[in-house]
């Protein structure tokens, strides 16, 4: 594409646009199929705020796509760009444990969207301890043994 005289900006934007369109069509198509067979197999079971919950997951996927494209622009190798995305995900996960950012981090919104669909009001946790107590005590250890 560069040999045809396109600028780097045009190439990056076209890659992002095509990736975002493919992701969006695939996501909402799979959402529609899952919703259809759920409605067919379990009639009368309604979820509150289902579209809002699906929108939050789609928005988070779009955020991760943006971070991946940023990594592709910053680094030459694809592995380094994916590693950049992994570091971003880990940092966001760690920041979501702080009281300042725990209610607005993307990982919190994706994980807690199931509770949002089941209840009429979305629970807002004021601290990590209140979240941990609501899910049944201490979280499971990351590594059970080596």
N, C-alpha and C positions, 0 to 999 in steps of 0.2 A: 504494500500500500504506500510505503514511503517513496518508492520509485515513480509513482504516478503523480507526485507533487503534493500529496496531502500533508498537512502539518501534523505534528505529534498530538496536538490537542484534538484535532478532528478524529484521529485514529482512536485515541483513548475514549472520547465521548461516544464514538460509534460502537466500540466494544462494550462500554457500560450500558448504552441504550439497548443493544441487542440482548445482552445478558439479563437486563432488568425486564424486558418484554417476555423473554422465554421463561424466566422465573415466575413472573406474575401470571402468565397464562397457565403454566403448569400448576402453580399453587392453587389458584382459584378453581381450576378444573378438578383437581383432586379434592378440594374442599366440597365442591358441588356433588361429586360422586359419593363421598363419605356421608354428606348430609342426606342425600337421597336414600342410600341403603339403610341409614340409621332411622330415617323417618318411615321407611317401608317395614323394617323388622320390628321396630318399637313404636307403634303409632300412639299418639297422645303424650309422648314424652317430650316436653318442650324445654329448651334451654333458654335462660334469660341472657340477653346481651351476647348472643352467639356471634353475630357479625363483628361486634366491637372486639371480641376476643380474637377472632381470626384476623382482624385488621392489625392488631398489636403484634401478632406473630409475623405477619407479612412485612410490617414496618421494620421489625427487628432483622428479618432476613435481608431487607433492602439496606439496612445499616451495615450488616456484615459484608454485603456485596460492595458497598462503598469503601469499606476499610480494605477489602481485598484489592480493589482497583487502586487505592492509594498505595498499598504495598507493591503492586505491580509497577507503578510509576516510580516509586522510590528505589526499588531494588531491581537488578537485572535478572536474577534467577527466579524461577517460579517457586522453588522450595523456600527461598527467603521470604517471598511475599506471603506464602501460607504460614510460615513461622511467625511473621509479623501479625497475621490475623490471630494466631494462637496466643501470642503474648497479649494482644489487645483483649481477647476474651478472658484470659486469666486475670489481667489487671481490672477489668470491669467486674469480674466475680469477686475479687478481693475488695474493691471499692464498695460493692453492694453490701458488704458486712459492716460498713461504718454507718453510724446513725444519721449522718448528714445526707447520704446518697442512697440509702437502702430502699426507699419507696419509689425512686425514679429510675433505677438502673434497668437496662434492657433485660438482663437475666431475671430480675425480680418480676418484671411485667409478664415475661413468657412463662415462668414457672407458676406464678400465682393466678394465671388467667383461668385455670380450672375452678378455683374457688370463686372467682368473679362470675362464672357462668352459673354456678350452683346456688348462689345467694343473691338476695335482692340488693344488698349493699356490699361494696367491695371493702374488705378489711384493710385498714391502714395501720401498719405496725410502727410504733414509735421507737422501738429498739430491737436489736438482734435477739435479746432475751425473750421479748414478747412473741417474736416470730417462732423461736425455737420451742417455747412452751406450747404454742398453738399447734405445732406439728407432732407433739408427743415427746418432749424431753430433749435429750442431747442428740445431735445428729450422728449418723453412723460413721465410724472411722473410715478414712479414705483407704487405708491399707490394712487388711486383716492380719497380715503376717508375711514374713519374707522367708 
